[in-house]
Amino acid sequence: MSSHREAPAISKDPVADSADLYAFVSANDTVTIIANYVPAQFAAAGPNFYEFGDDVLYEIHIDNNGDGLPDVTYQFRFENQVTNPETFLYNTGPIDSLTSPNWNRRQLYTVTQVKGGTPTQLGSSLPCPPCFVGRRSNPNYDDVAASAVRTVTGGGRVFAGQRADPFFVDLGSIFDLGTLRPFQDAHVIPLPGVSNDGRDSLRKSNIHTIAIQVPISALTADGSRPTDPMSQTSVIGVWTAASRQKGSLLSGEGSSTAVGPWVQVSRLGNPLFNEVIVPMGDKDNWNAVSPDQDAQFAKYVAQPELAKLLPVLYPGVFPNLQGYTKDRADLSAILMTGIPAGVVPGFQNFTGTTQADYLRLNVAIPPSANENHLGLVAGDAAGFPNGRRLLDDVVTIELRAVAGLTIPLVDPSFTPDGATSAIQDGSFNPAERITLADFPYVGPPHSGYRVPGE
């Protein structure tokens, strides 16, 4: 998954697990950033349904000067409220509003902006919507969830709560030795009885979303709204992180007290970076450090393990890739520094020479009228790796890049293997991924009580 179970330590701590990150230019000169946590939720997992950690510090960071350190940070802290401690139920009747007395366990949160080292509280006691228990418990779920979108100081909007996981990937295929169903049938002997249709492993999975939409001018280095895509001011770096306090004291009575400074336990910038690029022995270390220290992981980008595995998994299909031994300057640019001007005509998202893994977004490039789910490699400059939109097929894009599709951008002497452009994860089906036309854009969660057609 994009970062759902990407490292040994954080896989045991799902409420702090940075599962996915999206950043894109949205309507009215704004940027929307979506950070997803608490991955792989089974919708019917009651009576203790999923929630954010009230002992976790969630942060969204923005670097606007290319040094790999945050210049603007949005912090989110959550607290639980139990309405009726005398019942085991999440709700004792229909939850028809955010103030329903039938809702027994709810969450509120605070949003704080940190800029120039100065914290400013943007909103407090903001409500999360309930989890989607079922139609009987949540008769008007969409309306209740929509009422949880709140305006905060500075003109931004926020939302935090359960959503349908927008990420799509055929996990069973990829982790079964790279058996990409739509691709392997055409390029190797098919496995007996294996369908060539990609299967979206997260199709009915929920997630917890933190979404914030702010004016572009709140994120740029000079406070402007850039209009020139080739200007350095137009590019920002975005990542999310979760931290826990250094010590925890167990009472022995079912409660604990956290003490000490905050320690980062999870982060996420580019999708699949820690999952696929960083080897097992360094994954927990990667989660613990900030992007300005990412030069230590650059060797894994320059010589990615997956590029060596593809010719082995698909014998004879990638002869050019197999013979290419140079460091992967194309991947280093895409993932670590951004793409400099002159590589792709009319486009750049270069943040400088500091090697750092985060989403790079050129805020001077407006949203596409007709999105292409393959993003920049298909000529849609508003898509990944220029930020990331909800329907960008990042698995297919990154598989093709690793397989050599982007090498000619920096090394014209290389010819990608013919099969490279045919690689696909195969799970992309926009009809199954419900997104909203307005903020928070991520679609409503799947209910625990499913009815025919759901």
C-alpha positions in Angstrom: 0.0 0.0 0.0 1.1 3.6 -0.5 2.3 3.7 3.1 -0.3 1.7 5.0 2.1 -0.9 6.4 5.4 0.3 5.1 7.7 -0.2 8.1 7.9 -2.8 11.0 7.5 -0.4 13.9 4.7 1.8 12.6 2.7 -1.2 11.4 2.0 -1.9 15.1 0.8 1.7 15.7 -2.0 2.4 13.1 -3.4 5.5 14.7 0.0 7.2 14.1 0.6 5.6 10.7 0.8 8.2 7.8 -0.9 6.2 5.1 -1.3 8.6 2.2 -0.7 12.3 1.3 -2.3 14.4 -1.4 -1.6 18.0 -2.3 -3.1 19.9 -5.3 -4.2 23.3 -6.4 -8.0 23.7 -5.8 -10.6 26.3 -6.5 -10.4 30.0 -5.6 -6.6 30.2 -5.5 -6.2 27.6 -2.7 -4.2 24.5 -2.0 -5.9 21.4 -0.6 -3.7 19.0 1.5 -5.1 15.6 2.6 -3.2 13.4 5.0 -4.7 10.0 5.7 -4.1 7.9 8.9 -5.4 4.8 10.6 -5.2 2.6 7.4 -7.0 -0.5 6.3 -10.2 0.0 8.3 -12.8 -2.8 8.2 -16.1 -0.8 8.1 -18.0 -3.0 10.6 -15.3 -3.0 13.3 -17.5 -2.1 16.2 -18.4 -1.4 18.9 -15.1 0.4 19.3 -15.0 2.1 15.9 -11.8 3.7 14.5 -10.6 7.2 15.7 -7.6 9.5 15.7 -5.2 9.1 18.6 -5.7 11.5 21.4 -2.1 11.0 22.3 -0.7 11.7 18.8 0.5 15.0 17.4 -0.5 15.1 13.7 1.3 17.6 11.5 1.3 18.8 7.9 4.5 20.6 6.9 5.3 22.9 4.1 8.8 23.8 3.0 8.9 26.9 0.7 12.6 27.6 0.5 14.0 24.2 -0.4 16.0 23.4 2.7 14.0 20.3 3.7 12.8 21.9 6.9 9.2 23.2 7.6 8.4 26.9 7.1 4.7 26.5 7.7 3.2 23.7 9.8 -0.4 22.8 10.6 -0.8 20.8 13.9 -3.8 18.7 14.8 -4.6 17.5 18.3 -7.6 15.3 19.1 -9.6 14.7 22.3 -12.3 12.1 23.1 -15.6 12.7 24.7 -17.8 9.9 26.1 -21.5 10.9 26.4 -22.8 7.8 28.1 -20.2 5.6 29.9 -22.9 3.2 31.0 -23.3 1.5 27.6 -21.0 -0.6 25.5 -22.5 0.8 22.3 -21.0 3.5 20.0 -24.5 4.9 19.7 -27.8 4.1 21.4 -30.0 5.5 18.6 -29.7 7.3 15.3 -27.0 9.9 15.0 -28.7 12.6 13.0 -26.5 15.5 13.9 -23.1 16.3 15.3 -24.7 17.0 18.7 -27.0 14.0 18.8 -27.3 12.6 22.4 -27.4 9.1 20.9 -23.7 9.3 19.9 -21.6 8.1 22.9 -18.0 8.5 21.8 -17.0 11.5 19.7 -13.9 13.4 18.9 -13.0 17.1 18.8 -9.8 18.7 17.6 -7.7 21.8 17.6 -5.8 23.2 14.6 -2.7 25.3 15.2 -0.5 27.0 12.5 3.2 27.4 13.3 4.9 29.9 11.1 8.3 31.5 11.8 8.3 29.5 15.1 5.2 31.3 16.2 2.1 29.2 16.9 -1.4 30.6 16.1 -4.5 28.6 17.0 -6.8 28.6 13.9 -9.7 26.7 15.5 -10.6 24.7 18.6 -13.3 22.3 19.7 -13.9 21.4 16.0 -16.1 18.3 15.6 -15.2 15.1 13.7 -18.2 13.3 12.1 -19.1 9.9 13.5 -17.9 6.7 11.8 -20.4 5.3 9.3 -22.0 2.5 11.4 -24.9 1.9 9.0 -28.0 3.4 7.5 -30.1 2.8 10.6 -27.5 4.4 12.9 -26.6 7.2 10.4 -29.8 7.9 8.4 -28.4 11.1 6.9 -24.7 10.4 7.1 -23.6 12.6 4.2 -25.3 15.7 5.6 -23.9 15.1 9.1 -20.4 14.7 7.7 -20.7 17.8 5.5 -21.6 19.8 8.6 -18.1 18.9 10.0 -16.4 21.0 7.4 -15.4 24.1 9.3 -13.9 27.5 8.4 -10.8 28.5 10.5 -8.9 31.7 11.1 -7.1 33.0 8.0 -9.8 31.9 5.5 -9.0 28.2 5.4 -11.3 25.2 5.8 -10.7 21.9 7.7 -12.2 18.5 8.0 -11.1 15.5 10.1 -12.9 12.2 10.2 -13.6 8.8 8.6 -13.6 8.6 4.8 -13.4 5.9 2.1 -9.8 5.2 1.4 -9.1 6.9 -2.0 -5.9 4.9 -2.7 -6.2 2.0 -5.2 -3.8 -0.8 -5.6 -3.7 -4.5 -6.4 -1.8 -5.6 -3.3 -2.3 -9.3 -3.8 -0.8 -9.1 -7.2 2.2 -6.8 -6.5 3.4 -8.6 -3.4 3.1 -12.0 -5.1 6.4 -11.5 -6.8 5.3 -8.6 -8.9 2.5 -10.5 -10.7 0.9 -7.5 -12.3 -2.3 -9.1 -13.6 -3.0 -7.0 -16.8 0.7 -6.9 -17.7 1.9 -10.4 -17.0 -0.6 -12.2 -19.2 0.9 -10.5 -22.3 4.6 -10.7 -21.3 5.1 -14.0 -19.5 3.3 -17.4 -19.3 0.1 -16.7 -17.4 -0.3 -18.3 -14.0 -3.0 -21.1 -14.1 -6.4 -19.8 -13.2 -5.3 -16.2 -12.7 -7.6 -13.5 -14.0 -5.9 -10.6 -15.9 -8.2 -8.1 -14.2 -6.5 -6.0 -11.5 -8.2 -6.2 -8.1 -8.4 -3.1 -6.0 -7.5 -4.5 -2.5 -8.7 -1.3 -0.8 -12.1 -1.1 -2.6 -14.2 -1.4 0.6 -11.6 0.0 3.1 -12.0 3.1 5.1 -9.4 5.6 6.4 -9.2 8.6 8.7 -8.6 11.9 6.8 -7.2 15.2 7.9 -7.9 17.7 5.2 -7.0 21.4 5.1 -7.6 24.0 2.4 -5.8 27.3 2.6 -5.0 30.2 0.3 -1.9 29.7 -1.8 -0.5 32.9 -0.4 -0.4 31.4 3.1 2.2 28.8 1.9 4.6 30.7 -0.4 7.9 32.1 0.8 6.9 35.7 0.0 3.2 35.5 0.7 2.3 35.9 -2.9 0.0 34.0 -5.3 2.5 33.0 -8.0 1.4 33.0 -11.6 4.7 32.0 -13.4 5.2 28.2 -13.3 8.9 28.8 -14.0 9.4 31.0 -10.9 11.2 29.3 -7.9 8.6 30.9 -5.6 5.9 28.8 -7.3 7.1 25.5 -5.8 6.4 24.2 -2.3 7.3 20.9 -0.6 4.7 19.1 1.4 4.9 16.2 3.9 2.9 14.9 6.8 4.2 13.4 10.1 2.9 12.0 13.4 4.7 12.1 16.7 4.3 10.6 20.2 5.7 11.8 23.5 9.0 10.2 24.5 7.7 8.4 27.6 4.5 6.6 28.6 3.5 5.6 32.1 1.0 2.8 32.4 -1.2 3.0 35.5 -2.1 -0.7 35.6 -5.8 0.3 35.5 -6.3 0.6 31.8 -5.0 4.2 31.4 -1.6 5.8 30.7 0.1 9.1 30.9 2.4 10.4 28.2 5.4 12.6 29.2 8.4 14.2 27.6 9.2 15.8 24.3 7.5 14.8 21.0 9.3 12.1 18.9 8.4 11.6 15.3 7.3 8.0 14.6 5.8 8.3 11.1 6.0 10.6 8.0 5.0 10.6 4.4 5.9 12.6 1.3 6.0 10.8 -2.1 3.8 7.7 -2.3 5.5 4.3 -2.0 8.9 5.9 -1.1 9.5 4.1 2.2 7.3 1.2 1.1 9.3 0.3 -2.1 12.5 2.3 -2.2 13.8 2.1 1.4 15.0 -1.4 2.4 13.8 -3.2 5.6 16.8 -2.3 7.7 16.3 1.5 7.2 12.5 1.8 7.2 12.1 2.7 10.9 15.0 5.2 10.7 13.3 6.9 7.7 10.1 7.3 9.6 12.0 9.0 12.5 13.9 11.7 10.6 12.9 14.9 8.7 13.4 15.4 5.0 16.5 17.5 5.4 18.3 14.3 6.4 17.2 12.3 3.4 20.6 12.4 1.6 21.3 9.2 3.5 18.6 7.4 1.5 19.6 8.8 -1.9 21.6 5.6 -2.7 18.4 3.6 -2.7 16.8 6.0 -5.2 19.9 6.0 -7.4 20.0 2.1 -7.5 16.4 1.0 -6.7 16.0 -2.7 -5.9 12.8 -3.0 -7.9 14.6 -2.0 -11.1 16.9 -5.0 -10.7 14.0 -7.3 -9.8 11.8 -6.5 -12.8 14.1 -8.2 -15.4 14.3 -11.2 -13.1 10.5 -11.4 -12.6 9.8 -10.9 -16.3 12.7 -12.7 -18.1 13.5 -11.2 -21.5 11.0 -8.4 -21.2 13.3 -5.7 -20.0 16.7 -6.2 -21.6 17.5 -2.5 -21.9 16.7 -1.9 -18.2 18.7 -4.9 -17.2 21.8 -3.5 -19.0 21.5 -0.1 -17.5 23.9 0.3 -14.6 24.1 4.1 -14.2 22.7 5.9 -11.2 19.0 6.8 -11.8 19.3 10.6 -12.1 15.6 10.6 -13.4 14.3 9.1 -10.1 16.5 11.3 -8.0 15.1 14.3 -9.7 11.5 13.2 -9.5 11.6 12.1 -5.8 14.5 14.0 -4.2 15.0 17.4 -5.8 12.1 18.0 -8.1 12.3 18.3 -11.9 14.5 21.3 -13.0 13.4 23.7 -15.8 14.3 22.5 -19.3 13.6 18.8 -18.7 9.9 18.9 -19.4 8.9 21.9 -21.6 7.1 24.6 -19.7 7.3 22.7 -16.4 9.4 22.6 -13.3 9.0 21.7 -9.6 12.6 22.0 -8.6 13.1 22.9 -4.9 17.0 23.0 -5.0 19.9 20.8 -4.4 18.8 19.6 -0.9 17.7 15.9 -1.3 14.4 15.5 0.4 11.4 13.2 0.0 8.2 15.2 -0.1 5.5 16.1 -2.6 6.5 19.0 -4.7 3.7 21.2 -5.9 4.0 24.0 -8.4 1.1 26.3 -7.3 1.2 28.4 -10.4 -0.1 25.5 -12.5 -4.0 25.5 -12.4 -6.2 22.4 -12.0 -6.7 20.5 -15.3 -10.0 20.8 -17.0 -9.7 17.1 -18.0 -7.6 15.1 -15.6 -5.4 12.3 -16.9 -4.8 9.7 -14.1 -1.2 9.2 -15.3 -0.4 12.8 -14.5 2.8 14.4 -15.9 4.0 11.4 -17.9 0.8 11.7 -19.9 1.1 15.5 -20.4 -1.1 16.5 -17.5 1.1 18.9 -15.6 -1.3 19.3 -12.7 -0.9 15.7 -11.7 1.7 13.5 -10.0 4.6 14.0 -9.5 3.4 17.6 -9.4 1.7 17.2 -6.1 -0.8 14.4 -6.1 -4.5 14.2 -6.8 -7.0 11.7 -5.4 -7.3 9.8 -8.7 -3.7 9.9 -9.9 -2.6 6.3 -10.6 0.7 6.6 -8.6 1.4 2.9 -8.6 1.3 2.6 -12.4 3.2 5.9 -12.8 6.0 4.9 -10.4 6.2 1.4 -11.8 6.8 2.8 -15.3 9.3 5.3 -14.0 11.3 2.6 -12.2 11.1 0.4 -15.3 12.9 3.1 -17.3 10.2 5.3 -18.9 11.7 8.5 -17.5 15.4 7.8 -18.0 15.5 9.5 -21.5 14.6 12.8 -19.8 18.1 12.9 -18.3 19.9 10.3 -20.5 18.8 10.5 -24.2 21.1 7.6 -25.1 18.7 5.2 -23.3 15.7 3.6 -25.0 13.0 2.3 -22.7 12.0 -1.3 -23.3 8.8 -1.7 -25.4 6.9 -3.2 -22.5 7.5 -0.3 -20.2 4.6 1.8 -21.4 2.3 -1.2 -21.0 3.0 -1.7 -17.3 -0.1 -1.0 -15.1 -1.3 -1.9 -11.7 -4.7 -2.6 -13.2 -6.8 -1.6 -10.2 -7.8 1.9 -11.4 -11.6 2.2 -11.8 -12.9 5.7 -11.2 -16.4 4.4 -11.0 -15.5 2.6 -7.8 -13.7 5.6 -6.3 -16.3 8.2 -5.2 -14.9 11.7 -4.8 -16.6 14.9 -4.0 -16.7 18.0 -6.2 -15.9 20.2 -3.2 -13.8 20.1 -0.1 -12.8 17.7 1.5 -13.0 15.9 -1.9 -12.5 12.4 -0.3 -15.7 10.4 -0.6 -17.9 9.2 2.3 -16.9 6.0 4.1 -18.3 2.6 3.5 -20.9 1.6 6.1 -20.6 -1.3 8.4 -24.0 -2.6 7.4 -23.9 -3.1 3.7 -27.0 -3.3 1.6 -27.3 -4.7 -2.0 -25.4 -2.5 -4.4 -22.9 -1.1 -1.8 
